[in-house]
């Protein structure tokens, strides 16, 4: 049985009109994380200048509408910021900027935070930098201990229930339905 999930207007806007979709050739840092339980995969690309400012950032996401929206918002929140400021991005900041997420979709904001941090890790590694507070990336967000932030480390069966977003914006995890860029606009 399908479950209807209500999303904020901002979530729907970032899903229907995502910002910063795509790749950056020769990116300064690239981070990819996923959630094995739901199948979402997020990749963030960063273009960082010599002053450690994020000139550009892009994303490719394979997942539900909330995953696309959180990827879009995360890139908006860090674009034009310093590496140190981007490192402070949290899943809660992404959720707040989107006007909230349903409890069963909070893991999408965790993916966005981890993907940004994984891209920063890649940047630091490529440039032999040590960034205070930066932790090694995880492949699956369930590997990261979230108990210190009060976020669940694992998700219940309801988290992985089949879902559909309002206004006909179908969520899909099918590779056949998703173009090479991981991202599919509603109705495509």
CORSULCOR-V563505 format. One record per helix or strand of 2 or more residues. SS is the DSSP state (~ for helix, > for strand). FROM is the first residue (numbers start at 1). LEN is the number of residues. If there is no record, write none. Layout:
ss->SS from->FROM len->LEN
ss->SS from->FROM len->LEN
This chain:
ss->> from->3 len->3
ss->~ from->9 len->8
ss->> from->29 len->6
ss->> from->41 len->8
ss->> from->53 len->10
ss->~ from->65 len->14
ss->~ from->83 len->5
ss->~ from->91 len->7
ss->~ from->103 len->24
ss->~ from->141 len->3
ss->~ from->147 len->3
ss->~ from->157 len->4
ss->> from->163 len->3
ss->~ from->175 len->3
